[in-house]
Amino acid sequence: MHASRTTTLATLFVVATGSLWGFYWLPVRRLAELGLSGAWGTLAIVATAAVVLSPCAVRARQRLVHGDPVALAATALGGVAFVLYSTGLVYGRVAIVILLFFLTPVWSTLLARYVMGWTTPWLRLAAIAVGVAGLVCVLSADGGVPMPRGLGDWLGLASGLLWAVATTAIRARGDTGPGETAFVFALGACLCAGVLAPVLEPLPSVAAAALGPAAGWAVAGGALWWGLSMAALMWAAARLEPARVGILLMAEVLIGTASAAVIAGERIAPLELIGGAFVVAAGVLEVWPVRSRART
């Protein structure tokens, strides 16, 4: 496939994944309501994803055995990052946790520039500045110091940092297909969720009547969000710059904030709306150089 077409397709995959993940808080919150609180609901989702993706791992077992250990470890670390993010959605406000995760472009650009030695366009730096300004607006909406508050906020911040490290290493060393990559991603998530769940909450007791609905939400979350969309995202992350992946995924900010406001009734303050506008502007600044080069 031509390089420009590959980049375009990868970009579309990232935007579609971000839009889908804007609704990810629904299965996570629903599982918590059914009795799987804390990271237990996430553990159910990622365990389902690992089972769904296991045929991909079996078919590609030779590639996994001979794959780059650094790339595989980075992929598993990406799963850890998303477990922290998923758990943060239980303890914090959806919009705030999502925006804290999307500090990812800041960490990605710093890693790409100073660790990997990759060139950083000045518009990318401008996009990051605008995105951070939006984040500050959101965290300052209550009139306090723009700092994370509560466990959910800190989990969102940590998840963005780990995701930046993971995507940087995946792009530099990734050499496996999307199916088996998504399996390793889910496997790393299982390990993290298995450790985190009992630390945050005691072993849950789910009512018999809730077992069916809980299984349904776990399968939906594991197959659609962690299976199909993660396979597409892992394919795209190996073909795009990490900061581009982070910023294009900001479609999740708009969808997640809007869906939480409409469905869950989360209040959106005026300053938070301004911060969201900054986030959109950051995304435009990020893709503008690509469009300009394409026209040229």
C-alpha positions in Angstrom: 0.0 0.0 0.0 1.2 3.5 -0.9 2.7 5.3 2.1 0.2 8.2 2.0 -2.8 5.8 1.7 -1.4 3.8 4.7 -1.2 7.0 6.7 -4.7 8.1 5.8 -6.1 4.7 6.7 -4.2 4.6 10.0 -5.5 8.0 10.8 -9.1 7.0 10.1 -8.7 3.9 12.3 -7.4 6.1 15.2 -10.3 8.6 14.9 -12.9 5.8 14.7 -11.3 4.1 17.7 -11.3 7.4 19.7 -15.0 7.9 18.9 -15.9 4.4 20.0 -13.9 4.8 23.2 -15.9 7.9 24.0 -18.7 5.5 25.0 -16.4 3.1 26.9 -17.5 4.4 30.2 -20.9 2.9 29.7 -19.9 -0.8 30.1 -17.4 0.1 32.9 -19.9 2.0 34.9 -22.7 -0.5 34.2 -20.5 -3.4 35.5 -19.7 -1.4 38.6 -23.5 -0.9 39.2 -24.0 -4.7 38.8 -21.5 -5.4 41.6 -18.1 -5.5 39.8 -16.7 -2.3 41.4 -13.3 -0.8 41.1 -11.1 -2.7 38.6 -13.1 -5.9 38.8 -15.3 -4.9 36.0 -12.3 -4.0 33.9 -10.8 -7.4 34.7 -13.9 -9.1 33.4 -13.7 -7.1 30.2 -10.0 -7.7 29.5 -10.3 -11.4 30.4 -13.0 -11.7 27.8 -10.9 -9.8 25.3 -8.0 -12.2 25.9 -10.2 -15.2 25.2 -11.7 -13.6 22.1 -8.3 -12.7 20.7 -6.6 -16.0 21.6 -7.2 -17.6 18.1 -5.2 -14.7 16.6 -2.3 -15.5 19.0 -2.5 -19.2 18.2 -2.4 -18.6 14.4 0.5 -16.1 14.8 2.4 -18.0 17.5 5.6 -18.2 15.5 5.6 -14.4 15.1 5.0 -14.0 18.8 7.8 -16.4 19.7 10.2 -14.6 17.4 8.9 -11.1 18.0 10.9 -8.2 19.4 10.7 -8.5 23.2 10.8 -4.8 23.6 7.8 -4.3 21.2 5.9 -7.1 23.0 6.6 -5.6 26.4 5.6 -2.1 25.1 2.3 -3.6 23.8 1.6 -5.2 27.2 2.4 -1.8 28.9 -0.2 -0.3 26.7 -2.7 -2.7 28.2 -1.6 -1.6 31.6 -2.2 2.0 30.6 -5.7 1.3 29.5 -6.5 -0.6 32.7 -5.6 2.4 34.7 -7.7 4.6 32.4 -10.7 2.2 32.6 -10.5 2.0 36.4 -10.2 5.8 36.6 -13.6 6.1 34.8 -15.2 4.3 37.8 -13.7 6.7 40.4 -13.7 10.0 38.6 -15.7 12.2 36.2 -15.6 10.9 32.7 -14.6 14.2 31.1 -11.8 14.9 33.5 -10.3 11.4 33.4 -10.4 11.5 29.6 -8.7 14.8 29.4 -6.0 13.8 31.9 -5.3 10.7 29.7 -4.9 13.1 26.8 -1.9 14.7 28.2 -0.3 11.8 26.2 0.8 14.1 23.3 3.0 16.1 25.7 4.8 13.0 27.0 4.9 11.4 23.5 6.5 14.5 21.9 9.1 14.8 24.7 10.0 11.1 24.3 10.1 11.3 20.5 12.3 14.4 20.6 14.7 13.8 23.4 14.8 10.0 23.7 14.2 8.8 20.1 15.7 11.8 18.4 12.8 12.2 16.0 12.0 15.6 14.4 9.2 17.6 16.0 7.3 20.1 13.7 6.7 23.5 15.4 3.0 23.1 14.8 3.1 19.9 16.9 4.5 22.0 19.7 1.8 24.6 19.2 -0.9 21.9 19.2 0.5 20.6 22.5 0.5 24.0 24.1 -3.1 24.6 23.1 -4.1 21.1 24.4 -2.4 21.8 27.7 -4.2 25.1 27.9 -7.5 23.3 27.4 -6.6 20.9 30.2 -5.8 23.7 32.6 -9.2 25.3 31.8 -11.0 22.1 32.6 -9.1 21.4 35.9 -9.7 25.1 36.9 -13.4 25.0 36.3 -14.2 24.8 40.0 -12.0 27.8 40.8 -9.3 25.7 42.4 -5.7 25.0 41.5 -5.5 23.1 38.2 -4.4 19.8 39.8 -5.8 16.2 39.6 -8.3 15.5 42.4 -9.0 12.0 43.7 -8.0 8.5 42.6 -9.8 8.7 39.3 -7.9 11.8 38.2 -4.5 10.4 39.1 -5.2 7.1 37.4 -6.1 9.0 34.2 -2.9 11.0 34.4 -0.8 7.9 35.0 -2.5 6.1 32.1 -1.6 8.8 29.7 2.0 8.7 30.6 2.3 5.0 30.3 0.4 5.0 27.0 2.9 7.6 25.6 5.8 5.3 26.5 4.0 2.3 25.0 3.1 3.9 21.7 6.7 5.3 21.2 8.2 1.9 21.7 5.5 0.2 19.5 6.3 2.6 16.6 10.0 2.1 17.0 10.1 -1.6 17.4 6.6 -3.0 16.5 6.8 -6.0 14.1 3.7 -8.1 14.8 0.3 -8.1 13.3 -2.7 -6.3 14.7 -4.5 -9.5 15.9 -1.7 -10.9 18.0 -0.7 -7.4 19.1 -4.2 -6.9 20.5 -3.9 -10.2 22.3 -0.6 -9.2 24.0 -2.3 -5.9 24.8 -5.2 -7.7 26.5 -2.8 -10.1 28.3 -0.9 -7.2 29.8 -4.2 -5.7 30.8 -5.2 -8.9 32.5 -2.1 -9.0 34.6 -2.5 -5.4 35.7 -6.2 -5.7 36.4 -5.6 -8.9 38.3 -3.2 -7.1 40.6 -5.1 -3.8 40.9 -8.6 -5.1 41.5 -8.1 -6.7 44.9 -6.0 -3.7 46.0 -8.8 -1.2 45.3 -11.9 -3.2 46.3 -12.6 -6.6 48.0 -13.7 -9.6 46.1 -17.2 -8.7 44.7 -20.4 -10.6 45.2 -22.7 -10.4 42.1 -26.3 -11.2 42.6 -27.6 -14.2 40.5 -30.0 -12.0 38.6 -27.1 -9.7 37.6 -24.9 -12.5 36.2 -26.4 -12.5 32.8 -26.3 -8.7 32.2 -22.8 -8.5 33.7 -21.6 -11.2 31.3 -23.2 -9.4 28.4 -21.5 -6.1 29.2 -18.2 -7.9 29.7 -18.4 -9.6 26.3 -19.4 -6.4 24.6 -16.6 -4.5 26.2 -14.0 -7.2 25.6 -15.0 -8.0 22.0 -15.8 -4.6 20.6 -13.7 -2.1 22.6 -10.7 -4.3 23.6 -10.8 -6.7 20.7 -11.8 -5.1 17.4 -10.9 -1.5 18.1 -7.6 -2.3 19.8 -6.5 -4.5 16.9 -7.2 -1.5 14.6 -5.5 0.9 16.9 -2.4 -1.3 17.3 -2.1 -1.5 13.6 -2.3 2.2 13.3 0.0 3.0 16.2 2.8 1.2 14.5 2.4 3.4 11.4 1.9 6.9 12.9 3.9 9.2 15.1 3.0 8.7 18.8 1.9 12.3 19.3 -0.3 12.1 16.2 -1.9 9.0 17.7 -2.5 10.7 21.0 -4.0 13.9 19.5 -6.2 12.1 16.9 -7.6 10.0 19.7 -8.9 13.2 21.2 -12.2 12.5 19.3 -12.8 10.5 22.5 -12.7 13.7 24.5 -15.7 15.2 22.6 -17.7 12.0 22.4 -17.0 11.0 26.0 -17.8 14.4 27.4 -21.0 14.8 25.4 -22.2 11.3 26.1 -21.5 11.6 29.8 -23.4 14.9 29.9 -26.4 13.5 28.0 -26.6 10.0 29.4 -25.1 10.2 32.9 -26.1 13.9 33.6 -22.6 15.0 34.3 -22.5 18.8 34.5 -20.3 20.7 32.1 -19.1 24.1 33.3 -18.5 27.0 30.9 -14.8 26.8 31.5 -14.8 23.1 30.7 -16.5 23.9 27.4 -13.7 26.4 26.6 -11.1 23.7 27.5 -12.9 21.3 25.1 -12.6 24.0 22.3 -8.9 24.2 22.9 -8.7 20.4 22.6 -10.4 20.6 19.2 -8.1 23.4 18.1 -5.1 21.2 19.1 -6.3 18.4 16.9 -6.7 20.8 13.9 -3.2 22.2 14.4 -1.8 18.6 14.5 -3.3 17.4 11.2 -2.8 20.7 9.3 0.8 20.1 8.3 -0.1 16.8 6.8 -2.9 18.3 4.7 -0.6 21.1 3.6 2.0 18.7 2.4 -0.6 16.6 0.6 -1.8 19.7 -1.3 1.7 20.7 -2.2 
